Structure formats: C-alpha cells, structure tokens
Amino acid sequence: MGQGDGKTIFVTGVNGHIGNHIVEDLLLNGYNVKGSVRDLADPNKVDNVIAHAKKLDCQQRLELVEGDVLNSEGWEQHLAGCDGLFHTATIYATSGDGQLIIDTANIGTDNLLKAAAKVGINRVVYTSSVAAVGSEPKGKVKDHTDWQTNTSMPYVMAKTESERRAWELAKQFNLDLRVINPSGVLGGGFSRPTPSTDIIGDALAGKFPMTMKIPMAFVHV
C-alpha cells in the first residue's frame, strides 16, 4: 500500500491548485483521503479530484464532504477519525471582496485548527504564503522571525494574520504545526487559473504593453 498504511488524512480545499495535487500524492502513497469542498454538486469542485482516484484505481480511499470554513459547525464530525490535516482552503485573489478574503483565511484557520485539536489530530500542515513573510528589509535572508509589514492588499493581510493565528493556536493546543510559504505557484492541474498562472498567460498573450518586473519567485505545484 505504501507509507500511508491505512491512515486517513483530511484536506480542505481539495479543488484548489495545491489541494488537488496533495490529494493525488496522498493517494499515490497509500493514504485514505477525506477532503472538503464548499459544494459537492459543483463538478468544477469535485471532478478533477475524483479523477485522481479513478486514475489510480482507488476510489474507495477517497471521500469528499461538503463544508464551509467560515462555518464552525460540522468540522469536528468531519475530522473525527483522521490522522492528520492539510489546511489549504483559502481565497487566492488580488481583487474582489476584501473582507471575505480576510475572513476566509482567519476564521477558517480558527475553525479548522480548533476542530483538529478537539478530535485529537496532532499533525497539521498549513498552506500560508511568501506574502506573509514579506520582502523588507531588502538584502536580508528571511527566516521564521520575519513577517510582512505591508498589508495594504486583503490577500496579503489575510495570509499574514492567518499564519500568525495558526502558530498561536498550535501553541495553545500543542499541535505539531508545519507551515509552507510558497511563492507564485505554476504548473498544471488547476480547475481555474490563479493569479500566479494568470501572470504567465497574460504575458504570453501580449497583454502587457512593456516588459514588467515581477518581484516574486515561482515554484512548481
């Protein structure tokens, strides 16, 4: 079966660019996966995830449930019996309802980590962003003590505040928290383009009138 050895891992935001790849990797390594989406009736949120299980012929090891991270109810029931949690659900957008972007990150982190602690899940892997680290001061290699100071964009504020909250909750509930801080995430396997992939597509389509400086690194999903 692989290193999963029958363990069940819960993944929020399984329809996302990073989330659906996590599901595929977990299934490939023998884990059972329980994943959440906001709408089980929306094929855009479930089809690409189910396709991973079909490709690997392990549909019996994938279960999808419906859940909104803004709602605290139901998460303990969803997480019960799981051995670990990947929390990836967020709104990755540079425009739109700023308060919704912030609330989804902060309230969602609060709801999921508290529920994990209550049902006895110890290991939590949280997807933050390089946006929470920031780029100031220039010329200094950043580490875990560096935090973003420019929070003028809702997404940047959301990622900075929610990661801080995740570390607070981890200390409060003695969670084994691991945080990843990816920069622009490229690569296939997304159900809809993200701001990271849009940059490349727009450049190739000639939508920029001049050569633009893109002050961020890129990683493959």
MARGUMAR-549826 format. One record per residue: residue in one letter; y, x, z of N, C-alpha, C in turn. Coordinates in steps of 0.1 Angstrom, whole numbers, padded with zeros to 4 digits, always signed. Atoms other than C-alpha are relative to their C-alpha. Example, Ala and Ser with C-alpha at 12.3 -4.5 7.8 and 13.67 -1.06 7.14 Angstrom:
residues 2
a-0012+0009+0000-0045+0123+0078+0012+0009+0000 s-0011-0009+0000-0011+0137+0071+0011-0008+0008 
***
This chain:
residues 221
m-0012+0008+0000+0000+0000+0000+0013+0009+0000 g-0012-0009+0000+0024+0029+0006+0005+0000+0015 q-0005-0003-0014+0046+0038+0036+0004-0013+0007 g-0004+0012-0006+0056+0002+0042-0010-0005+0010 d+0010+0003-0009+0023-0005+0059+0001-0014+0006 g-0001+0013-0004+0029-0042+0061+0012-0004+0008 k-0012+0003-0007+0063-0040+0078+0009-0009-0009 t-0009+0010+0007+0089-0067+0068+0014+0004+0003 i-0014-0004-0001+0125-0057+0061+0008-0011-0006 f-0009+0010+0005+0153-0081+0058+0012+0006-0007 v-0011-0006+0008+0180-0075+0032+0010-0012-0003 t-0010+0010+0003+0212-0095+0030+0007+0004-0013 g-0007-0002+0012+0230-0099-0003-0010+0006-0011 v+0010-0006+0009+0198-0092-0024+0004-0002-0014 n-0004+0002+0014+0215-0104-0056+0011+0010-0004 g-0010-0009+0003+0241-0077-0054-0005+0013-0007 h+0003-0012+0008+0242-0044-0074-0009+0009+0008 i+0008-0009-0008+0229-0023-0045-0011-0008+0006 g+0010+0008-0007+0210-0051-0027-0013-0002-0008 n+0012+0003+0008+0186-0059-0056-0008+0013-0002 h+0007-0013+0001+0178-0022-0060-0007+0004+0012 i+0006-0003-0013+0170-0019-0023-0013-0008+0000 v+0012+0008+0000+0146-0048-0027-0011+0006-0009 e+0010-0007+0009+0128-0031-0057-0006+0012+0007 d+0005-0012-0006+0125+0001-0038-0009-0003+0012 l+0009+0004-0012+0111-0015-0006-0013-0006-0005 l+0012+0006+0005+0086-0035-0026-0009+0011-0006 l+0007-0012+0006+0076-0003-0045-0007+0008+0010 n+0006-0008-0011+0069+0014-0012-0008-0008+0010 g+0010+0007-0008+0047-0013+0002+0005-0009+0011 y-0005+0008-0010+0071-0032+0024+0000-0015-0004 n-0003+0014+0002+0073-0070+0027+0016-0001+0001 v-0015+0001+0000+0109-0081+0019+0004-0015+0002 k-0006+0013-0002+0128-0111+0032+0015+0002-0003 g-0013-0002+0004+0161-0115+0015+0008-0013+0000 s-0009+0012-0001+0191-0138+0018+0010+0000-0012 v-0011+0002+0009+0214-0153-0008+0007-0013+0004 r-0008+0012-0004+0241-0180-0005-0005-0013-0006 d+0004+0012+0007+0225-0204-0030-0013+0003-0007 l+0013-0002+0006+0188-0204-0037-0002-0007-0014 a+0001+0008+0013+0194-0229-0066+0007+0007-0011 d-0008-0007+0011+0216-0204-0085-0009+0011-0006 p+0008-0011+0006+0195-0184-0110+0006+0013+0000 n-0007-0013+0000+0222-0157-0111-0002+0007+0013 k+0002-0007-0013+0214-0150-0074-0014+0003+0003 v+0014-0002-0004+0176-0151-0074-0008+0006-0012 d+0009-0004+0011+0162-0144-0109-0003+0015-0001 n+0001-0015+0002+0169-0107-0111-0008+0006+0012 v+0007-0005-0012+0155-0103-0075-0015-0003-0002 i+0014+0004+0002+0123-0122-0082-0007+0008-0011 a+0005-0008+0011+0119-0102-0114-0006+0013+0004 h+0005-0012-0005+0113-0071-0094-0014-0002+0006 a+0013+0003-0006+0084-0087-0075-0010-0003-0011 k+0009+0003+0011+0069-0100-0108-0004+0012-0007 k+0003-0013+0007+0071-0066-0124-0010+0008+0007 l+0009-0008-0008+0053-0050-0095-0012-0008+0004 d+0011+0009-0004+0029-0080-0092-0002-0001+0015 c+0001+0001-0014+0037-0085-0056+0009-0012+0005 q-0009+0011-0004+0054-0119-0054-0003-0005+0014 q+0004+0004-0013+0035-0126-0022+0007+0008+0011 r-0007-0009-0010+0055-0098-0005+0016-0002+0000 l-0015+0003+0000+0090-0113-0013+0002-0014+0004 e-0005+0013-0004+0106-0142+0004+0015-0001+0000 l-0014+0002+0001+0141-0155-0003+0004-0012+0009 v-0005+0011-0009+0161-0176+0022+0015-0002-0003 e-0014+0004+0002+0195-0193+0020+0008+0003+0013 g-0008-0002-0012+0222-0181+0043+0014+0005-0003 d-0014-0005+0002+0260-0176+0045+0003+0008+0012 v-0003-0009-0012+0270-0146+0066+0012-0005+0008 l-0012+0005-0007+0302-0165+0076-0005-0010+0011 n+0005+0010-0009+0280-0190+0095-0010+0007+0009 s+0009-0008-0009+0263-0176+0126-0013-0007+0002 e+0013+0007-0002+0236-0203+0127-0011+0004-0009 g+0011-0002+0009+0202-0196+0114-0005+0014-0001 w+0004-0014+0003+0202-0158+0113-0011+0005+0009 e+0011-0005-0009+0180-0153+0144-0013-0005-0005 q+0012+0006+0006+0154-0176+0128-0004+0008-0012 h+0003-0008+0012+0156-0157+0095-0005+0014+0003 l+0003-0014-0004+0154-0123+0112-0012+0002+0009 a+0011-0001-0009+0126-0131+0136-0012+0005-0007 g+0012-0006+0005+0095-0110+0130+0003+0011-0010 c-0003-0011+0009+0113-0085+0108+0001+0013+0007 d+0001-0014-0007+0111-0047+0115+0013+0008-0003 g-0013-0007+0003+0145-0037+0100+0009-0008-0008 l-0010+0008+0007+0177-0049+0085+0008+0009-0009 f-0010-0006+0009+0197-0037+0054+0011-0011-0001 h-0011+0009+0001+0231-0054+0056+0009+0004-0012 t-0009-0004+0012+0247-0052+0021+0009-0012-0004 a-0008+0011+0005+0262-0087+0017+0015+0002+0003 t-0014-0002-0001+0299-0084+0011+0007-0006-0013 i-0007+0004+0013+0326-0094-0015+0007+0013-0005 y-0006-0012+0006+0333-0064-0037+0010-0005-0011 a-0010+0005+0009+0366-0074-0053+0013+0007+0003 t-0014-0005-0002+0401-0060-0058+0010-0010-0002 s-0010+0011+0001+0417-0094-0063-0007-0012+0006 g+0006+0012-0005+0411-0129-0051+0005-0003+0014 d-0003+0004-0013+0411-0145-0017-0001+0012+0010 g+0001-0012-0009+0420-0115+0006-0006-0003+0013 q+0006+0003-0013+0412-0133+0038-0015-0002+0000 l+0015+0003+0001+0378-0144+0026-0007+0014-0002 i+0006-0013+0001+0370-0108+0016-0001+0007+0014 i+0000-0006-0013+0380-0096+0051-0009-0007+0009 d+0009+0008-0009+0362-0124+0069-0014+0002-0003 t+0014-0002+0003+0330-0120+0050-0005+0014+0005 a+0004-0013-0006+0329-0083+0060-0001+0000+0015 n-0001-0001-0015+0339-0086+0096-0009-0011+0007 i+0009+0011-0007+0323-0120+0106-0014+0002-0004 g+0014-0002+0004+0292-0112+0085-0006+0011+0008 t+0006-0011-0008+0287-0079+0103-0003-0004+0014 d+0002+0005-0013+0292-0095+0136-0012-0009+0002 n+0011+0009+0000+0268-0123+0129-0014+0006-0002 l+0013-0006+0003+0240-0102+0114-0004+0010+0011 l+0005-0010-0010+0240-0073+0139-0003-0006+0014 k+0003+0006-0013+0242-0096+0169-0014-0008-0001 a+0012+0007+0002+0213-0117+0155-0012+0010+0000 a+0010-0010+0001+0193-0085+0148-0003+0005+0015 a+0002-0005-0014+0198-0073+0184-0008-0011+0008 k+0006+0010-0008+0187-0107+0198-0015-0002-0003 v+0014+0002+0004+0154-0108+0179-0008+0014+0001 g+0007-0013-0002+0146-0071+0187-0001+0009-0011 i-0001-0010+0011+0154-0054+0154+0008+0012+0005 n-0007-0012-0004+0164-0018+0162+0007+0007-0011 r-0006-0008+0011+0170-0001+0129+0008-0008-0010 v-0009+0007+0009+0199-0013+0109+0007+0010-0010 v-0007-0008+0009+0212+0002+0077+0011-0008-0006 y-0012+0008+0004+0247-0009+0068+0007+0007-0011 t-0007-0005+0011+0264-0005+0035+0015-0002+0002 s-0014-0001-0001+0300+0005+0041+0006+0005-0014 s-0006-0005+0012+0322+0023+0015+0008+0012+0003 v-0009-0011-0001+0341+0055+0009+0014-0005+0003 a-0013+0006-0003+0370+0032+0012+0003+0000+0015 a-0002+0000-0015+0365+0032+0050+0003+0014+0005 v-0003-0014-0004+0368+0070+0051+0014+0004-0004 g-0014-0003+0005+0400+0073+0030+0000+0014-0006 s-0002-0013+0006+0414+0104+0013+0011+0008+0006 e-0010-0007-0007+0440+0115+0037-0006+0006+0013 p-0009-0009+0007+0448+0142+0047-0007+0007-0012 k+0006-0007+0011+0443+0159+0014-0004+0014+0003 g+0004-0014-0002+0424+0192+0012-0009+0001+0012 k+0009-0001-0012+0402+0184+0043-0013-0007-0003 v+0013+0007+0001+0365+0177+0041-0002-0010+0010 k+0001+0012-0009+0359+0143+0056-0014-0001+0007 d+0012+0003-0008+0333+0135+0083+0001-0013+0007 h+0001+0013-0006+0324+0107+0106+0012-0003+0009 t-0012+0002-0009+0357+0112+0126+0012-0005-0008 d-0011+0004+0008+0378+0103+0096+0000-0014-0004 w-0001+0014+0003+0390+0068+0090+0012-0003-0010 q-0011+0004+0009+0411+0051+0063+0012-0005+0008 t-0012+0004-0007+0447+0047+0073+0008-0009-0009 n-0008+0009+0010+0460+0029+0041-0009-0013-0002 t+0008+0013+0002+0446-0007+0044+0009-0011-0006 s-0008+0010+0006+0470-0024+0021-0008-0010-0009 m+0008+0009+0008+0442-0038-0001-0010-0007+0010 p+0009+0007-0008+0420-0065+0015-0014+0006+0001 y+0013-0006+0000+0388-0048+0004-0001+0012+0008 v-0001-0013-0008+0398-0015+0019+0000-0003+0015 m-0001+0004-0013+0408-0032+0051-0014-0006+0005 a+0013+0006-0004+0375-0052+0052-0010+0010+0003 k+0011-0011-0002+0353-0021+0048+0003+0008+0012 t-0004-0009-0012+0373-0001+0074-0003-0007+0013 e+0002+0008-0012+0373-0029+0100-0014-0003+0003 s+0013+0005-0002+0338-0040+0095-0009+0012+0004 e+0008-0011-0004+0323-0005+0097+0003+0004+0015 r-0003-0002-0014+0342+0001+0129-0007-0009+0010 r+0007+0010-0008+0328-0031+0142-0015+0002+0001 a+0014-0002+0000+0293-0022+0132-0003+0011+0010 w+0003-0010-0010+0295+0010+0153+0002-0005+0014 e-0002+0006-0014+0309-0009+0183-0012-0008+0004 l+0012+0008-0003+0280-0034+0181-0012+0008+0002 a+0011-0009-0002+0255-0006+0177+0000+0006+0014 k-0001-0006-0014+0267+0010+0209-0002-0011+0010 q+0001+0010-0010+0269-0023+0227-0015-0005+0002 f+0014+0005-0001+0233-0034+0218-0010+0011-0002 n+0010-0012+0001+0217+0001+0215-0008-0001-0013 l+0006+0001+0013+0210-0004+0178+0000+0014-0007 d+0001-0012+0007+0198+0025+0157+0006-0002-0014 l-0008+0004+0011+0225+0021+0131+0002+0012-0010 r-0003-0011+0011+0227+0042+0098+0009-0007-0010 v-0010+0005+0009+0257+0037+0076+0001+0009-0013 i-0003-0008+0013+0261+0047+0039+0014-0004-0004 n-0014+0001+0005+0295+0052+0024+0001+0004-0015 p+0000-0004+0015+0291+0051-0014+0014-0001-0006 s-0012+0001+0008+0319+0057-0038-0003-0010-0011 g+0003+0009+0011+0320+0040-0072-0014+0000-0004 v+0014+0001+0003+0285+0027-0079-0002-0004-0014 l+0003+0003+0014+0274+0029-0115-0015-0002-0002 g+0014+0002+0003+0241+0021-0132-0003-0014-0003 g+0003+0013+0004+0223-0009-0145-0006-0009+0012 g+0006+0009-0010+0206-0038-0127+0009-0008+0008 f-0009+0009-0007+0235-0059-0118+0001-0014-0007 s-0001+0014+0005+0238-0097-0122+0014-0003-0006 r-0013+0001+0005+0275-0094-0128+0007+0013+0002 p-0007-0012-0001+0299-0065-0133+0007+0001+0013 t-0008-0003-0012+0316-0049-0102+0012+0007-0004 p-0012-0008+0004+0350-0033-0101-0003+0014-0004 s+0004-0014+0004+0332+0001-0103-0005+0001-0014 t+0005+0000+0014+0314-0008-0135+0010-0004-0010 d-0011+0005+0008+0344-0026-0149+0009+0012-0005 i-0009-0012+0004+0364+0007-0149-0005+0007-0013 i+0007-0007+0011+0339+0023-0173+0001-0009-0013 g+0000+0009+0011+0336-0008-0195+0014-0001-0006 d-0013+0002+0005+0373-0013-0198+0005+0013-0007 a-0004-0012+0007+0378+0024-0207-0006+0001-0014 l+0007-0001+0013+0352+0023-0234+0005-0011-0010 a-0006+0010+0009+0368-0009-0248+0014+0002-0004 g-0014-0004+0004+0402+0008-0251+0010-0008+0007 k-0010+0009-0006+0419-0015-0226+0011+0008+0008 f-0010-0008-0007+0438+0014-0210+0009+0006-0011 p-0009-0005+0011+0469+0024-0231+0002+0016+0001 m-0001-0014-0001+0467+0060-0218-0012+0005+0009 t+0011-0005-0009+0443+0083-0200+0004-0001+0014 m-0003+0003-0014+0442+0072-0164-0007+0009+0009 k+0006-0009-0011+0435+0093-0133-0008-0010+0009 i+0008+0008-0009+0406+0077-0114-0003+0008+0012 p+0002-0009-0012+0408+0092-0079-0012-0004+0008 m+0012+0003-0008+0372+0085-0069-0012+0006-0007 a+0012-0005+0005+0338+0099-0073-0010-0011-0003 f+0010+0010+0003+0308+0080-0087-0014+0004+0003 v+0014-0003-0003+0272+0077-0077-0008-0010-0008 h+0009+0009+0006+0242+0061-0094-0006-0009+0010 v+0005+0009-0009+0229+0030-0079-0014+0004+0005 
***
